[in-house]
């Protein structure tokens, strides 16, 4: 079964690939010839995930899933949230985004935050939604070389290291994206088994 992951981000594809069962061939937007940046104009993570999945299904007539992820910081009223990738401007610059967030947290005692991923799957004419969430704190400084996005400043609860310091094998067990994808994969496995 071919399934499009509506992303141009090679890091996301690399992170998810090991989680996908062998009977599913995961392909990305480049593989189907879609080089366009699909607009993310919704005001919620779920809305953006659905927009991206619908774009592929409507324009390429393919089964597809898309995700949207946000980092929500409690003392900043949920910022950056749906604007996580573009927090410091339209260039999706991770370092600028982290710098802005660290500046906005200056002097705040509460550094608690959570990552949330929402996946929208378009399959056989229906949309299915899967969510994953992980709680943690925003560190004072960037730490680690792994991962992407806000990983160097997000320390998950129960760990002394940031996502960027943890091995990918651990991140793939506990992360918001891993949780959402495990729900997606379980659903796909169930469909495959039951026909």
C-alpha positions, 0 to 999 in steps of 0.5 A: 500500500502506498501512502503519502506523507505530506511533508517536504521535511526530510527530518520528519520522514527520517524520524517516522520511517522506522515506525512504518510497517513493511507492507506500507510504502511511505512516500513524500511530496517530492516523490509525487511531484509536489514541490509546492509549499502547502499553505498552513492557514488554519488557526489550529494544529488539527486544521493545518493537518487537514488542510495539507492532507486534503490538498494532496488527496484533492490534487493527486487522488492519493491516500495521504496523511499530514501532521502539524506540530506545535510547542505550547508554553504555559506562561506564554498563553500557549505560544508559539503553538500553531505558529511554532515553525514561523514564530520569529518570521516566515523563514522557518529559522529554528535558531531564530525561533528558539532565541525569540522563545528564550527571550520571551521566557526571560524572568518567568519562573514557570517554564513548563511546556508541551509538544503536541502533534496532530495527524490527519489521515485521508483514506478511503474517503474518510478523515481520521485524526490522531494526536500525541502529546509530551510534557516538559520544560524549556531549558535556559540554553540550547543543548545538544546536536540531534533533532530539529526545531525546538529540540535543543531547548525542550527537556521532556519530563523524567529526563535530564537531557533535551530532545537534541541530546537524547538518542533518536531511539529514545525520542522515537519512543516518547515523543509527541510525534511518535505517540501520534504515529503509533496511533496512526500505525496501529490503525493502518495495521488493523485496516491491513489485517481486517482487509 
